[in-house]
Amino acid sequence: MIQLTATPMSALVDEPVHIRATGLTPFQVVSFKASLEDEKRNMFYSQAHYRANEFGEVDLEHASSLGGDYVGVHPMGLFWSLKPEKPLKRLLKRDVMNSPFQVQLELYDIALLPNNKATSAPKASLTLKRWYVAPGVTRIQVREGRLRGTLFLPSECAVCERSRTMHVLGEGQFPGVIDLFGDLGGLVEIRASLLANRGFASLALAYHDYEDLPSNPEVTDLEYFEEAANFLLRHPKNFQEVNKGFRKVMLLSETLSSPGASAQGESEFYFVAQETIFFNSFSFEFPTKLVFGSGIGVVSVCKGAAIGLSMAIHLKQVRAAVLINGTNFSCGVPQVYRGQIYPPLPYSTQLISTNALGLVEFHQIFKETQVGASQYFFPIEEVQGHLLFIVGEDDKNLNSKAHAEQAIGQLRRHGKNNWTLLSYPGAGHLIEPPYSPLCCASIMHDMKMYWGGEVIPHAAAQEHSWKEIQKFLRKHLIPDVTSQL
């Protein structure tokens, strides 16, 4: 009997899935098809063809695709090779809390797929759920003063069985991160929600074209982002909340004390306690502050990365900034901070190009004007924290590799080594969390934008960079507990 299995059936979108087909005829050639419908009812599809082994099995962790949307051994290829049925559609989840993406997997005999179209029912099928938020993560809408965004807090408890210490997270202390997208506008929560699953207090911050924020602001006011940093840092936790948290975890401690009980997540969290209560052989550590210390991180892309860089320059609160395919100067509108103005670098409209598919490319528009234009470059040498530049070398929206190298050259000339560069050949502009489909082109502001990227290297860049982003943020935002012992 033919069976199609996927483990786990329900998982976070940045987690891998193990897909297998069994019960096939030895060396039978089959086709796996994946489909997904987004919140606007746009359909996305992918397929790949495989040959069963001598036991009639296909295991995507080891088997090599013979063709379809990718070739080679790629266990998650059916996810990152999804393409829109209608051109220029981008897969982007808006409601991250209440519903997952549902991915339909189907297995066909390739002999029954003339012209890659199914003419009969699949041999097997199943539906996978891909979530952006783990159980226990809290979403808090932010409307404080002029700030607009969403704060995601990790789930309540992480337990270290070795030290028999339970860290009460939901009432306590996390590394804090502000997440910024680019010219897309509105409020995008996909990355902030995923970071919360990994132990970060993450603020998805809107800064234009959302609620009462202007659609096309004439300046970028860095004091708005300073307010956001202070918002993350300023909330102390009182001991009434601690006592509520203590009551919540007493029962859990009794469960963990029983034979065979296990705990998860100890490798993800490293915390400094500010209040300790002992109960049932466990020590319960209750920090009294939402975010560690006096510093936060920023994760940013495109125009958001230019803002993230300025935040690292001007705000002492920013200890670590992840800059994905951005610039080292203001573009479009001036940046303003406490009376200091950074005018946008002029660009050459004649260097805007349209490719054979009618897609607009902007990546060369600063090629002429940035030569000898040092007065427009941010004073990056003033950054006191740490910078992680992430670059897609096939970025068709910005020449992000050149901009990152220019920024690094400026740092080197001032004797600074507080930077890391991750440069990915074949990756495009929209480097997103792992297993996200490549969006090489979409419509934005009524323009057919070409973002660039090749499917396989772009997928590899997303998977690698996501791990590096988390390592970078933990390294620079979480206190070194061992140094305090």
Residue pairs with C-beta under 8 A, 6 or more apart in sequence:
1 23
2 21
2 22
2 23
2 24
2 107
2 123
2 124
3 21
3 22
3 23
3 124
4 19
4 20
4 21
4 105
4 106
4 107
4 123
4 124
4 125
4 126
5 19
5 20
5 21
5 22
5 126
6 17
6 18
6 19
6 20
6 105
6 126
6 128
7 17
7 18
8 15
8 17
9 126
9 127
9 128
9 129
10 100
10 128
10 129
10 131
11 17
11 128
11 129
11 130
11 131
12 130
12 131
12 132
12 134
12 194
12 197
13 101
13 130
13 131
13 132
13 194
13 433
13 435
13 436
14 194
14 197
14 433
14 434
14 435
14 466
16 75
16 76
16 435
17 75
17 76
17 79
17 128
18 59
18 60
18 61
18 75
19 32
19 59
19 60
19 75
19 78
19 105
20 57
20 58
20 59
20 60
21 30
21 32
21 50
21 52
21 57
21 58
21 107
21 124
22 56
22 57
23 56
24 30
24 52
24 56
24 57
24 58
25 52
25 56
26 52
26 53
26 54
26 55
26 56
27 51
27 52
27 53
27 54
28 51
28 52
28 56
28 109
29 49
29 50
29 51
29 52
29 66
29 109
29 110
29 111
30 49
30 50
30 51
30 52
30 58
30 107
30 108
30 109
30 110
30 123
31 47
31 48
31 49
31 50
31 68
31 107
31 108
31 109
31 110
31 113
31 116
32 47
32 48
32 49
32 50
32 58
32 60
32 78
32 105
32 106
32 107
33 45
33 46
33 47
33 105
33 106
33 107
33 108
33 118
33 122
34 45
34 46
34 47
34 78
34 79
34 82
34 103
34 104
34 105
34 106
35 43
35 44
35 45
35 46
35 103
35 104
35 106
36 43
36 44
36 45
36 82
36 91
36 101
36 102
36 103
36 104
37 43
37 44
37 102
38 44
38 89
38 91
38 92
38 93
38 101
39 93
39 94
39 95
42 84
42 85
42 86
42 89
42 91
43 84
43 85
43 86
44 82
44 83
44 84
44 85
44 89
44 91
44 437
45 82
45 83
45 85
46 68
46 69
46 77
46 78
46 79
46 81
46 82
46 83
46 437
47 68
47 69
47 78
47 116
48 65
48 66
48 67
48 68
48 69
48 70
48 77
48 78
48 81
49 65
49 66
49 67
49 68
49 110
50 58
50 60
50 63
50 64
50 65
50 66
51 58
51 63
51 66
52 58
53 63
60 74
60 75
60 77
60 78
61 73
61 75
62 73
63 73
64 71
64 72
64 73
65 71
65 72
65 73
65 74
65 77
68 116
69 77
69 81
69 83
69 455
70 77
70 81
70 455
70 456
72 456
74 80
74 456
74 459
76 434
76 435
76 459
77 459
78 105
79 103
79 130
79 435
79 437
80 434
80 435
80 436
80 437
80 438
80 455
80 458
80 459
80 462
81 437
81 438
81 455
81 459
82 91
82 437
83 437
84 90
84 91
87 441
88 441
88 442
88 443
88 448
89 442
90 430
90 439
90 442
91 436
91 437
91 439
92 188
92 190
93 101
93 132
93 189
93 190
94 189
96 132
96 133
96 139
96 189
96 190
96 193
97 132
97 133
97 139
97 193
100 129
100 130
100 131
100 132
101 129
101 130
102 127
102 128
102 129
102 130
103 127
103 128
103 129
103 130
104 125
104 126
104 127
104 128
105 125
105 126
105 127
105 128
106 118
106 122
106 124
106 125
107 122
107 123
107 124
107 125
108 118
108 120
108 122
108 123
109 123
112 118
112 119
112 120
113 119
132 189
132 190
132 193
132 194
133 139
133 152
133 193
133 196
133 197
134 155
134 196
134 197
135 155
136 154
136 155
136 156
136 170
137 152
137 153
137 154
137 155
137 193
137 196
137 197
138 152
138 153
138 170
139 150
139 151
139 152
139 189
139 193
140 150
140 151
140 152
140 153
141 150
142 148
142 149
142 150
142 151
142 203
142 231
143 211
144 231
145 227
146 213
146 224
146 227
147 205
147 224
147 227
147 228
147 231
148 187
148 205
148 206
148 210
148 211
148 212
148 213
149 187
149 203
149 204
149 205
149 206
149 228
150 187
150 189
150 192
150 203
150 204
151 201
151 202
151 203
151 204
151 232
152 189
152 192
152 193
152 195
152 196
152 201
152 202
152 203
152 204
153 170
153 174
153 196
153 201
153 290
154 169
154 170
154 174
154 196
154 197
154 198
154 199
154 200
154 201
155 169
155 170
156 168
156 169
156 170
156 171
156 245
156 248
156 249
157 166
157 167
157 168
157 169
157 170
157 249
157 252
158 166
158 167
158 169
158 199
158 263
158 265
158 266
158 268
158 269
158 271
159 165
159 166
159 167
159 256
159 263
159 264
159 265
159 266
160 166
160 167
160 263
160 266
161 256
161 262
161 263
161 266
162 266
163 283
164 281
164 282
164 283
165 282
165 283
165 284
165 285
166 249
166 252
166 253
166 256
166 282
166 283
166 284
166 285
167 269
167 271
167 273
167 285
168 242
168 245
168 246
168 248
168 249
168 284
168 285
168 286
168 287
169 199
169 269
169 271
170 245
171 237
171 241
171 242
171 244
171 245
171 286
172 237
172 245
172 271
172 285
172 286
172 287
172 288
172 289
172 290
173 271
173 272
173 274
173 287
173 288
173 289
173 290
173 291
173 292
174 199
174 200
174 201
174 290
174 291
174 292
175 199
175 200
175 201
175 291
175 292
175 296
175 297
175 473
175 474
175 477
175 478
176 200
176 201
176 202
176 203
176 232
176 233
176 290
176 291
176 292
176 296
176 297
176 477
177 192
177 195
177 200
177 201
177 202
177 203
177 296
177 297
177 298
177 299
177 473
177 477
178 202
178 203
178 205
178 225
178 228
178 229
178 232
178 296
178 297
178 298
178 299
178 311
179 191
179 192
179 195
179 202
179 203
179 204
179 205
179 298
179 299
179 300
180 205
180 207
180 298
180 299
180 300
180 301
180 304
180 305
180 307
180 308
181 188
181 300
181 301
181 302
181 304
182 301
182 302
182 303
182 304
182 305
183 302
183 303
183 332
183 444
183 445
184 444
185 206
185 208
185 209
185 210
185 215
186 206
186 209
186 210
187 204
187 206
187 210
188 204
189 204
190 432
190 433
191 202
191 204
191 299
191 432
191 433
192 202
192 203
192 204
193 202
193 204
194 433
195 202
195 299
195 470
196 202
198 268
198 470
199 265
199 268
199 269
200 297
200 473
201 232
201 290
201 291
203 228
203 231
203 232
205 225
205 228
206 213
207 213
207 217
207 220
207 224
207 225
207 307
208 214
208 215
208 216
208 217
209 215
209 216
217 333
218 333
219 333
219 334
219 335
219 336
220 307
220 330
220 333
220 334
220 335
220 336
221 336
221 337
222 307
222 310
222 311
222 314
222 315
222 335
222 336
222 337
223 337
223 338
225 307
225 311
225 315
226 311
226 314
226 315
226 317
226 337
229 296
229 311
229 315
229 317
229 318
230 317
232 290
232 291
232 296
233 290
233 291
233 294
233 296
233 317
235 289
235 290
235 291
236 288
236 289
236 290
237 286
237 287
237 288
237 289
237 290
238 288
239 275
239 286
239 288
242 275
242 286
242 288
245 286
246 277
246 279
246 284
246 286
249 284
250 279
250 280
253 279
253 280
253 282
253 284
254 280
255 261
256 263
256 282
257 280
257 281
257 282
270 474
270 478
270 479
270 481
271 285
271 287
271 478
271 481
272 287
272 292
272 479
272 481
272 484
273 285
273 286
273 287
274 285
274 286
274 287
274 288
274 289
275 285
275 286
275 287
275 288
276 283
276 284
276 285
276 286
277 283
277 284
277 286
278 284
292 477
292 478
292 479
293 479
294 317
295 317
295 318
295 319
295 320
295 385
295 476
295 477
296 317
296 318
296 319
296 477
297 318
297 319
297 320
297 321
297 322
297 473
297 476
297 477
298 308
298 311
298 312
298 318
298 320
298 321
298 322
299 308
299 322
299 324
299 469
299 473
300 307
300 308
300 309
300 321
300 322
300 323
300 324
300 326
301 324
301 325
301 326
301 430
301 431
302 324
302 325
302 326
302 397
302 398
302 429
303 326
303 331
303 332
304 326
305 323
305 324
305 325
305 326
305 327
306 326
306 327
306 328
306 329
306 330
306 331
306 335
307 335
308 321
308 322
308 323
308 326
309 321
309 323
309 326
309 328
309 378
309 380
309 383
309 387
309 407
310 330
310 335
310 337
310 342
310 378
311 318
311 321
312 318
312 321
312 383
312 385
312 387
313 378
313 379
313 380
313 382
313 383
314 337
314 382
316 384
318 385
319 385
319 386
319 476
319 477
320 385
320 386
320 387
320 388
320 472
320 473
320 475
320 476
320 477
321 383
321 385
321 386
321 387
321 388
322 388
322 390
322 469
322 472
322 473
323 387
323 388
323 389
323 390
323 404
324 390
324 431
324 465
325 390
325 391
325 392
325 395
325 397
325 398
325 400
325 429
325 431
326 398
326 400
326 403
327 345
327 366
327 398
327 400
327 403
328 377
328 378
328 380
328 403
328 404
328 406
328 407
328 410
329 342
329 344
329 345
329 370
329 373
329 376
329 377
329 378
329 403
330 342
330 343
330 344
330 345
330 376
330 378
331 344
331 345
331 347
331 366
332 344
333 344
334 341
334 342
334 343
334 344
335 341
335 342
336 342
342 376
342 378
343 376
344 376
345 366
345 369
345 370
345 373
345 376
346 369
346 373
347 365
347 366
347 369
348 365
348 366
348 367
348 368
348 369
349 365
351 364
351 365
351 367
351 368
352 360
352 361
352 362
352 365
353 360
353 361
353 364
354 360
354 361
355 361
355 450
357 441
357 450
358 448
359 441
359 448
359 449
359 450
360 447
360 448
360 449
360 450
361 396
361 397
361 450
362 396
362 397
362 398
363 395
363 396
363 397
363 398
363 399
363 452
364 399
366 399
366 403
367 399
370 376
370 406
377 406
377 407
377 410
378 407
380 387
380 407
380 410
380 411
381 410
381 411
381 413
381 414
381 416
383 411
383 416
383 418
384 418
385 418
385 476
386 418
386 419
386 420
386 472
386 476
387 407
387 411
387 418
387 419
387 420
388 419
388 420
388 422
388 468
388 469
388 472
389 404
389 407
389 408
389 419
389 420
389 421
389 422
389 423
390 422
390 424
390 431
390 465
390 468
390 469
391 400
391 401
391 404
391 421
391 422
391 423
391 424
391 427
392 400
392 424
392 427
392 428
392 429
392 431
392 452
392 453
392 458
392 461
393 401
393 423
393 424
393 425
393 426
393 427
394 425
394 426
394 427
394 428
394 452
394 453
394 454
394 457
394 458
395 401
395 427
395 428
395 429
395 451
395 452
395 453
396 428
396 429
396 450
396 451
396 452
397 429
397 449
397 450
397 451
397 452
398 429
400 429
401 423
404 421
404 423
405 421
407 419
408 419
408 421
411 417
411 418
411 419
420 472
422 464
422 465
422 468
424 431
424 457
424 458
424 460
424 461
424 464
424 465
425 457
426 453
426 454
426 456
426 457
426 458
426 461
427 453
427 454
427 457
427 458
427 460
427 461
427 462
428 438
428 440
428 451
428 452
428 453
428 454
428 458
429 451
429 452
429 453
430 438
430 439
430 451
430 453
431 458
431 461
431 462
431 465
432 462
433 462
433 466
434 459
434 462
434 463
434 466
435 459
435 462
435 463
436 462
438 453
438 454
438 455
438 458
438 459
439 451
440 450
440 451
440 452
440 453
441 448
441 449
441 450
441 451
442 448
442 449
442 451
443 449
